[in-house]
Amino acid sequence: MRRILVVGASAAGLAAAETLRREGYDGTLTLVGDEPHAPYDRPPLSKQLLSAEWDTDRLTLRTPAHLDGLDVDLRLGAAATGLDLGEREVRLADGSSLPYDGLVIATGVRPRRLPGEGAHVLRTLDDALTLRERLTPGTRLVVVGAGFLGAEAAAVAWRLGAKVTLLEPAPVPLAHAVGGEVGAVLSRAHLDHGVDLRTGVTVTEVTEDGVRLADGEVIEAEEVLVAIGSLPNTEWLVDSGLAVGDGVLCDEYCEAARNVYAAGDVARWHNPLFGTSMRIEHRTNAAEQGMAAARNLLHPDARKPFAPVPYFWSDQYDMKVQAYGYLRGHDEVAVVDGEPAERRFVAVYRTGDRVTGALAVGMPPKAIRQWRQAIASGALWREAVPDERSTLLEEVEHGGTAA
């Protein structure tokens, strides 16, 4: 294997390239990215960069000298447009083709959009800088989508003095990601800070004056941010022969086809720790999966399943949210430390008879760290969580959420 191609100059793609060199690969290594920027960190886009606490230089993942030291053929501003598995080559938008012996796909995701013109999205460095210029005190901002990205951006905009309206189609924000009980607690922070949070509303289009709802109402705003989720960048793989479906479909080793691996936001793989297929859009997972894919590609006789305990974090107002595991589709959630009403607690999640997730709000890292080990070891719920612990459901019933 003398030619390895990494498509996606992302956190996952960079981690793959670095791992290949660290593991002793000395052949031709090409890293292709569709943006003109060198690999940079995305989580600060909706936080430190949007708030102007950081400048763009702080987002760069590696210095030019480090990239030079990797001896990588770095192709920036070069979008991949096709893959030919038989010929083992990737086509680029400029009409050229790159041959490979081994391929790592790390093309990430792109934002979902709404009909209409003029709305912001928040995925790239340029997206964040454009929105930052427009968030002046008194600006009316509508944020469509109260997931983690929308919630973080709303919190920053509020701190910058914007008048924020946050719209969410679900009855409870973040219920799909962390459960209705925890989502209700987190959403109270928006109301407490004076954000106009409206749930159970559907936006049909962006207009010149703001956004239009399904019932015909127009909510006026100078700026609109659409944060309604993302789509994996797999359109360039149509007719390639790879299986795609909400991501590049991979086995437990992150392999999608012979000598073709995927990593990061675009990869949907079977995680044997949880016994299910998952696609994780979190920064930590991107780096870890990039390393795992590179090792398995380079050492096919010593492959190891990629079975991580996923981790993510979010900063909203004065809240630090941290979570381990796979929280979706859980059967029960229980508070094991702190007080939800004070937005300072640890909650753990049960799926079947095992502990599969843990989430902390406003707690030190050590408060949740022990639960990572419980998840990794497949701890039984009845042994890990005392029976007297109450679920968050009672808190929600008494506290309620936005309507």
GUTORFI-431818 format. One record per residue (C-alpha): residue number from 1; x, y, z. Coordinates in Angstrom, 1 decimal, padded with zeros to 4 digits. Layout:
BEGIN
{NUM,{X,Y,Z}},
...
//
This chain:
BEGIN
{1,{000.0,000.0,000.0}},
{2,{002.0,003.0,-001.3}},
{3,{-000.8,005.5,-001.9}},
{4,{-003.3,006.5,000.8}},
{5,{-005.9,009.1,000.2}},
{6,{-007.8,010.9,003.0}},
{7,{-010.9,012.8,001.7}},
{8,{-011.9,015.4,004.2}},
{9,{-009.5,017.9,005.8}},
{10,{-011.4,017.7,009.1}},
{11,{-010.6,016.7,012.6}},
{12,{-011.2,013.1,011.6}},
{13,{-009.2,013.3,008.4}},
{14,{-006.3,015.0,010.1}},
{15,{-006.3,012.4,012.9}},
{16,{-006.2,009.7,010.3}},
{17,{-003.3,011.3,008.5}},
{18,{-001.3,011.8,011.7}},
{19,{-002.0,008.3,012.8}},
{20,{-000.8,006.8,009.5}},
{21,{002.6,008.6,009.9}},
{22,{002.8,007.8,013.6}},
{23,{002.2,004.1,012.8}},
{24,{005.1,004.1,010.4}},
{25,{003.4,004.6,007.0}},
{26,{006.0,006.2,004.7}},
{27,{004.2,006.2,001.3}},
{28,{002.4,008.9,-000.5}},
{29,{-000.3,010.5,001.7}},
{30,{-002.8,012.9,000.2}},
{31,{-005.3,015.0,002.3}},
{32,{-008.1,016.6,000.4}},
{33,{-010.5,019.3,001.7}},
{34,{-013.3,021.2,000.1}},
{35,{-012.7,024.3,002.2}},
{36,{-009.8,026.7,001.5}},
{37,{-008.8,026.7,005.1}},
{38,{-006.3,024.3,006.8}},
{39,{-007.9,021.9,009.3}},
{40,{-009.6,023.7,012.1}},
{41,{-011.7,023.0,015.1}},
{42,{-015.5,023.3,014.7}},
{43,{-017.0,023.3,018.3}},
{44,{-015.8,026.9,019.0}},
{45,{-017.7,028.2,016.0}},
{46,{-020.9,028.5,017.9}},
{47,{-019.3,029.6,021.1}},
{48,{-015.9,031.3,021.4}},
{49,{-015.6,032.4,017.7}},
{50,{-019.2,033.6,017.4}},
{51,{-018.9,035.6,020.6}},
{52,{-015.6,037.1,019.4}},
{53,{-013.7,035.8,022.5}},
{54,{-011.4,034.0,020.1}},
{55,{-009.9,035.0,016.8}},
{56,{-009.7,032.6,013.9}},
{57,{-006.0,031.7,014.6}},
{58,{-007.0,029.8,017.8}},
{59,{-009.2,027.4,015.8}},
{60,{-006.3,026.0,013.6}},
{61,{-005.7,022.4,014.6}},
{62,{-002.1,022.3,013.6}},
{63,{000.6,024.8,012.6}},
{64,{001.9,025.0,009.0}},
{65,{005.2,023.6,010.3}},
{66,{003.5,020.6,011.8}},
{67,{001.6,019.9,008.5}},
{68,{004.8,020.2,006.6}},
{69,{006.4,017.7,008.9}},
{70,{003.7,015.1,008.1}},
{71,{004.9,015.2,004.5}},
{72,{001.3,015.4,003.3}},
{73,{000.1,016.4,-000.2}},
{74,{-002.5,018.9,001.1}},
{75,{-005.2,019.7,-001.5}},
{76,{-007.4,022.5,-000.1}},
{77,{-010.4,023.9,-001.9}},
{78,{-010.8,020.7,-003.8}},
{79,{-014.2,019.0,-003.4}},
{80,{-014.5,015.3,-004.2}},
{81,{-017.1,014.6,-006.8}},
{82,{-016.9,010.8,-007.4}},
{83,{-015.4,007.5,-006.4}},
{84,{-014.5,004.6,-008.7}},
{85,{-013.9,001.5,-006.5}},
{86,{-012.9,-000.6,-009.4}},
{87,{-010.2,001.8,-010.7}},
{88,{-009.4,002.9,-007.1}},
{89,{-009.5,006.6,-007.8}},
{90,{-011.4,009.7,-006.5}},
{91,{-012.5,012.4,-008.9}},
{92,{-012.2,016.1,-007.9}},
{93,{-014.3,019.1,-008.9}},
{94,{-011.4,020.5,-011.0}},
{95,{-011.6,017.5,-013.3}},
{96,{-008.6,015.7,-011.9}},
{97,{-008.5,012.2,-010.4}},
{98,{-006.4,010.9,-007.5}},
{99,{-005.5,007.2,-007.4}},
{100,{-005.2,005.3,-004.1}},
{101,{-004.4,001.9,-002.6}},
{102,{-006.2,002.8,000.7}},
{103,{-008.9,005.4,001.2}},
{104,{-010.3,007.1,004.4}},
{105,{-013.6,009.0,003.9}},
{106,{-014.0,011.9,006.3}},
{107,{-016.2,014.3,004.4}},
{108,{-018.4,015.3,007.4}},
{109,{-021.9,016.8,007.1}},
{110,{-023.6,019.8,005.7}},
{111,{-026.5,021.9,007.3}},
{112,{-030.1,021.2,006.5}},
{113,{-031.8,024.3,005.0}},
{114,{-035.2,025.8,004.7}},
{115,{-036.9,027.2,001.6}},
{116,{-036.2,030.9,001.1}},
{117,{-033.1,033.1,000.9}},
{118,{-031.0,035.0,003.3}},
{119,{-030.8,032.7,006.3}},
{120,{-027.5,031.9,008.1}},
{121,{-026.2,028.4,008.8}},
{122,{-023.4,027.6,011.2}},
{123,{-021.0,024.9,009.9}},
{124,{-017.9,026.6,008.6}},
{125,{-015.5,029.2,009.7}},
{126,{-016.9,031.6,007.1}},
{127,{-020.5,030.9,008.4}},
{128,{-019.5,031.9,011.9}},
{129,{-017.7,035.1,010.9}},
{130,{-020.6,036.2,008.7}},
{131,{-023.1,035.7,011.5}},
{132,{-020.8,037.4,014.1}},
{133,{-020.7,040.6,012.1}},
{134,{-024.5,040.8,012.1}},
{135,{-025.1,040.2,015.8}},
{136,{-025.1,043.7,017.1}},
{137,{-027.0,044.8,020.2}},
{138,{-030.7,045.1,019.6}},
{139,{-030.6,042.9,016.5}},
{140,{-033.7,040.7,016.2}},
{141,{-032.5,037.1,015.6}},
{142,{-034.7,034.1,015.0}},
{143,{-033.0,030.7,015.6}},
{144,{-034.8,027.8,014.0}},
{145,{-034.0,024.7,015.9}},
{146,{-033.3,024.4,019.6}},
{147,{-030.8,021.5,019.4}},
{148,{-027.3,021.9,020.9}},
{149,{-026.1,024.1,018.0}},
{150,{-029.1,026.3,018.0}},
{151,{-029.1,026.6,021.8}},
{152,{-025.4,027.5,021.9}},
{153,{-025.8,030.2,019.3}},
{154,{-028.9,031.6,021.0}},
{155,{-027.0,031.9,024.2}},
{156,{-024.1,033.7,022.6}},
{157,{-026.5,036.0,020.7}},
{158,{-028.3,036.9,023.9}},
{159,{-025.0,037.7,025.6}},
{160,{-024.1,040.0,022.7}},
{161,{-027.3,041.9,023.2}},
{162,{-029.5,040.5,020.4}},
{163,{-033.2,040.0,020.9}},
{164,{-033.5,036.2,020.4}},
{165,{-036.5,034.1,019.4}},
{166,{-035.8,030.4,019.5}},
{167,{-038.2,028.1,017.6}},
{168,{-038.5,024.3,018.0}},
{169,{-041.0,022.0,016.4}},
{170,{-040.8,019.3,019.1}},
{171,{-042.7,019.8,022.4}},
{172,{-039.5,019.7,024.4}},
{173,{-036.1,020.9,023.0}},
{174,{-033.4,018.2,022.8}},
{175,{-035.8,015.4,023.8}},
{176,{-034.5,013.3,020.8}},
{177,{-030.9,013.6,022.1}},
{178,{-031.1,013.5,025.9}},
{179,{-034.7,012.6,026.7}},
{180,{-037.7,014.8,027.4}},
{181,{-037.0,015.1,031.1}},
{182,{-033.5,016.5,030.8}},
{183,{-034.5,018.5,027.7}},
{184,{-037.1,020.3,029.8}},
{185,{-034.6,021.2,032.5}},
{186,{-032.1,022.6,030.0}},
{187,{-034.7,024.6,028.1}},
{188,{-035.6,026.5,031.2}},
{189,{-032.3,028.3,030.9}},
{190,{-033.5,030.1,027.8}},
{191,{-036.6,031.3,029.4}},
{192,{-034.7,032.5,032.5}},
{193,{-032.5,034.6,030.3}},
{194,{-035.3,036.2,028.5}},
{195,{-035.1,034.3,025.2}},
{196,{-038.5,033.9,023.5}},
{197,{-038.6,030.1,023.3}},
{198,{-041.5,028.7,021.4}},
{199,{-041.9,024.9,021.1}},
{200,{-044.3,022.9,019.0}},
{201,{-044.0,025.3,016.1}},
{202,{-043.0,024.5,012.5}},
{203,{-041.2,027.0,010.2}},
{204,{-042.0,026.5,006.6}},
{205,{-039.8,029.2,005.0}},
{206,{-037.4,032.0,005.4}},
{207,{-038.9,035.4,004.2}},
{208,{-037.5,038.9,003.6}},
{209,{-038.9,039.9,006.9}},
{210,{-038.0,036.8,009.0}},
{211,{-039.7,033.4,009.0}},
{212,{-043.1,032.1,008.2}},
{213,{-044.8,029.4,010.4}},
{214,{-047.0,026.6,009.3}},
{215,{-050.1,028.5,010.5}},
{216,{-049.2,031.5,008.4}},
{217,{-047.7,033.7,011.1}},
{218,{-044.6,035.7,010.2}},
{219,{-042.0,036.3,012.9}},
{220,{-040.1,039.3,012.0}},
{221,{-036.3,039.5,012.4}},
{222,{-033.3,041.1,010.8}},
{223,{-031.3,037.9,011.0}},
{224,{-032.3,034.2,010.8}},
{225,{-030.1,031.2,011.8}},
{226,{-031.3,027.8,010.6}},
{227,{-030.0,025.0,012.9}},
{228,{-032.3,022.1,012.1}},
{229,{-029.7,019.3,011.8}},
{230,{-027.4,018.1,009.1}},
{231,{-027.0,015.7,006.2}},
{232,{-023.9,013.5,005.8}},
{233,{-021.8,014.4,002.7}},
{234,{-022.3,011.2,000.7}},
{235,{-023.8,012.6,-002.5}},
{236,{-020.4,012.3,-004.2}},
{237,{-020.5,008.5,-003.5}},
{238,{-023.7,007.9,-005.5}},
{239,{-023.1,005.1,-008.0}},
{240,{-019.7,004.3,-006.4}},
{241,{-020.9,001.0,-005.1}},
{242,{-020.5,001.9,-001.5}},
{243,{-023.5,001.4,000.8}},
{244,{-024.8,004.7,002.0}},
{245,{-027.8,005.5,004.2}},
{246,{-027.6,008.4,006.7}},
{247,{-023.9,008.1,006.3}},
{248,{-021.3,005.7,004.8}},
{249,{-022.3,002.3,006.1}},
{250,{-019.4,000.5,007.8}},
{251,{-018.7,-002.6,009.9}},
{252,{-017.4,-002.6,013.5}},
{253,{-013.9,-001.8,012.1}},
{254,{-015.1,001.3,010.2}},
{255,{-014.5,-000.5,006.9}},
{256,{-017.0,000.3,004.1}},
{257,{-015.3,-001.7,001.4}},
{258,{-012.0,-003.4,000.9}},
{259,{-009.3,-000.9,001.9}},
{260,{-011.9,001.8,002.2}},
{261,{-012.7,003.2,005.6}},
{262,{-014.9,006.1,007.0}},
{263,{-014.5,008.2,010.0}},
{264,{-016.2,011.2,011.8}},
{265,{-019.6,012.7,011.2}},
{266,{-020.1,010.9,007.8}},
{267,{-019.5,007.4,009.2}},
{268,{-022.3,005.1,010.3}},
{269,{-020.8,002.1,011.9}},
{270,{-021.7,-000.8,014.1}},
{271,{-020.6,000.0,017.7}},
{272,{-020.3,-003.5,019.4}},
{273,{-020.3,-001.9,022.9}},
{274,{-024.0,-000.9,022.4}},
{275,{-024.9,-003.5,019.8}},
{276,{-026.3,-000.9,017.4}},
{277,{-025.4,001.1,014.4}},
{278,{-024.7,004.8,015.1}},
{279,{-023.4,008.0,013.5}},
{280,{-021.9,010.4,016.0}},
{281,{-021.5,014.1,015.2}},
{282,{-019.2,014.9,018.1}},
{283,{-015.6,016.3,018.0}},
{284,{-014.1,013.7,020.3}},
{285,{-015.5,010.8,018.3}},
{286,{-014.2,012.3,015.0}},
{287,{-010.6,012.3,016.3}},
{288,{-010.9,008.8,017.9}},
{289,{-012.5,007.3,014.8}},
{290,{-010.0,008.9,012.5}},
{291,{-007.2,007.2,014.4}},
{292,{-009.1,003.8,014.5}},
{293,{-009.8,003.8,010.8}},
{294,{-006.2,004.6,010.0}},
{295,{-004.8,001.8,012.2}},
{296,{-007.3,-000.7,010.8}},
{297,{-006.5,000.3,007.2}},
{298,{-002.7,000.1,007.8}},
{299,{-002.7,-003.1,009.9}},
{300,{-005.4,-005.4,008.4}},
{301,{-004.2,-008.4,010.3}},
{302,{-004.5,-006.7,013.6}},
{303,{-007.7,-004.8,013.3}},
{304,{-009.7,-003.9,016.3}},
{305,{-013.4,-003.0,016.5}},
{306,{-014.1,000.6,017.2}},
{307,{-016.2,000.5,020.3}},
{308,{-016.0,003.8,022.1}},
{309,{-018.1,005.4,024.8}},
{310,{-019.1,008.5,022.9}},
{311,{-018.6,011.9,024.7}},
{312,{-019.9,015.3,024.0}},
{313,{-020.1,018.7,025.7}},
{314,{-022.1,021.9,025.3}},
{315,{-021.8,025.4,026.8}},
{316,{-025.0,027.4,027.2}},
{317,{-025.2,030.6,029.3}},
{318,{-023.5,029.6,032.6}},
{319,{-024.2,025.9,032.0}},
{320,{-021.6,023.3,031.2}},
{321,{-023.2,020.1,029.8}},
{322,{-021.2,016.9,029.5}},
{323,{-022.4,013.5,028.5}},
{324,{-021.0,010.0,028.0}},
{325,{-022.6,007.0,026.2}},
{326,{-025.5,006.5,023.9}},
{327,{-028.5,008.3,025.3}},
{328,{-031.0,007.9,022.4}},
{329,{-033.8,005.3,022.8}},
{330,{-033.3,004.9,026.5}},
{331,{-035.9,003.3,028.8}},
{332,{-035.3,005.3,032.0}},
{333,{-033.3,008.3,033.3}},
{334,{-032.5,008.9,037.0}},
{335,{-030.8,011.6,039.0}},
{336,{-027.9,010.3,041.0}},
{337,{-026.4,013.6,042.2}},
{338,{-027.3,017.2,042.5}},
{339,{-030.6,019.0,041.9}},
{340,{-032.2,019.4,038.5}},
{341,{-034.1,022.5,039.6}},
{342,{-030.8,024.2,040.2}},
{343,{-029.4,023.0,036.9}},
{344,{-026.6,021.2,038.8}},
{345,{-027.0,017.5,038.6}},
{346,{-025.9,014.1,037.2}},
{347,{-028.4,011.9,035.4}},
{348,{-027.8,008.3,034.2}},
{349,{-029.7,006.5,031.5}},
{350,{-030.9,002.9,031.3}},
{351,{-031.4,000.9,028.1}},
{352,{-032.6,-002.7,028.8}},
{353,{-030.9,-003.8,032.0}},
{354,{-027.7,-001.8,031.6}},
{355,{-026.3,001.7,032.1}},
{356,{-025.8,003.2,028.7}},
{357,{-025.4,006.9,029.3}},
{358,{-024.7,009.7,031.8}},
{359,{-025.2,013.4,031.6}},
{360,{-024.0,016.2,033.9}},
{361,{-025.0,019.8,034.1}},
{362,{-023.0,022.3,036.1}},
{363,{-020.9,019.6,037.8}},
{364,{-017.1,019.0,037.9}},
{365,{-015.7,016.4,035.5}},
{366,{-015.0,013.9,038.3}},
{367,{-018.8,013.8,039.1}},
{368,{-019.5,012.0,035.8}},
{369,{-016.2,010.3,035.1}},
{370,{-017.1,007.2,037.2}},
{371,{-020.2,006.7,035.0}},
{372,{-018.0,006.4,031.8}},
{373,{-016.4,003.3,033.3}},
{374,{-019.8,001.9,034.2}},
{375,{-021.0,002.3,030.6}},
{376,{-017.7,000.9,029.2}},
{377,{-018.0,-002.2,031.4}},
{378,{-021.7,-002.8,030.6}},
{379,{-022.7,-002.3,034.3}},
{380,{-026.1,-003.6,035.3}},
{381,{-028.6,-000.9,036.2}},
{382,{-029.9,-002.5,039.3}},
{383,{-026.3,-002.7,040.7}},
{384,{-025.2,000.7,039.7}},
{385,{-028.2,002.8,040.5}},
{386,{-029.9,002.6,044.0}},
{387,{-033.6,001.9,043.9}},
{388,{-034.4,005.0,046.0}},
{389,{-033.2,007.4,043.3}},
{390,{-036.1,009.2,041.7}},
{391,{-036.4,009.9,038.0}},
{392,{-036.5,013.3,036.5}},
{393,{-040.1,012.8,035.5}},
{394,{-041.3,014.2,038.8}},
{395,{-039.3,017.4,038.2}},
{396,{-040.8,017.9,034.8}},
{397,{-044.3,017.3,036.0}},
{398,{-043.9,020.0,038.7}},
{399,{-041.6,022.4,036.8}},
{400,{-043.0,022.1,033.3}},
{401,{-041.4,023.5,030.2}},
{402,{-042.0,026.1,027.5}},
{403,{-045.2,026.1,025.5}},
//
